[in-house]
Amino acid sequence: MSNIHWHSNITVRFLTNSNFHLQDIFINKNKYKKMKYNILFILISLLGFNDAYSQIFKQFDFKGNNLFGLEYIAKDTTKAAIKCLFYDLDADGDQDAIIVGIDKIDSVKNLTFINIHFFIEIQENMGDRWHPSFATRKPFMNQFPFPKGYFFPAIGDLNHDKMPDFIVSSGVDSSFNLQTLYYERKAMTGTNQFNIIGSDSLKLNPFVAGSFMVPDLADMDMDGDLDILMSGFLSEIDSLGKRVEKPTFLYAKNIGTITKPEFLGWYPNPYGLADAINNNKQDQLCTIGNRQ
């Protein structure tokens, strides 16, 4: 099993372009040259950034690197963040950080999803909502139940029980189709904290093998509950018989009650979202919580 190490000068550049690049990964490319195409594509998608972001972020002013004590990589240069979530985990009125990424990749001849290992860690906000100051990383919990697939979560209280739940993309079935998973939080301590609900129970169609989707949660229809947004690429066969990755936005409306979510989807291109910067690429929707 091999750790992924990162150059010590990798930083998070707040409100501007990230200086993270694929060439910063210490991976022997020959070792993985026989990797199945869909797994390779997902890894590249997980570890890379769309060049559209650099154009969008130029409207912001650069304020500094790794502000407020946020740790983009671990102190031993492993565990680089793929996604950083913010949520008030301890209900003290400020936003804590949840860091997600790839931990290790097994050194095996035939790489599959079970050989990719993820991590989830938290940094508690020791400051307040106006003056954030994050403690060093610690595990989210012992033995987090990662899916067999890849791990890209969105966080929110889906059933209004004051415990944070996750929508996760994606579990992978025997045909490599991607399953959207609902991690319903049942307890805040212990080893059995989640009830994991799959795509069949959610009545949400899986995505075909080779696709790559990133979830988010937002009250899109302003009815008081959280809906699911997916952005990414759907694998399709074009008119020439070639497999292509189509940039896609999808929306699943929450039609359930305030305490029991139920989703109806998928609807394509919610609210006319499309190519915001006219570069022939569909741009990704980002959601931000209430500003207080």
ABEGO torsion letter per residue (X at the ends): XBBBBBBAABBBBBGBBBABBAAABBBBAAAAAABBAAAAAAAAAAABBBAAAAAAAAABBBAEBGBGGBBABBAAGBGBBABBBBBBAAGAGBBBBBBBBBABBBBBABBBAAABBBBBBBBBBABBAABBBBBBBBBABBGBBBBBEBBBBBBEBAAGAGBBBBBBOBBBBAAGBBBBBBBBBABABEABABBBBBAAAAGBBBBBBGBBBBBBBBBAAGAGBBBBBBBEBBBBBBAAGBBBBBBBBBBBBBABBAABBBBBOBBBGBGGBBBAAGAGBBBBBBBBBBBX
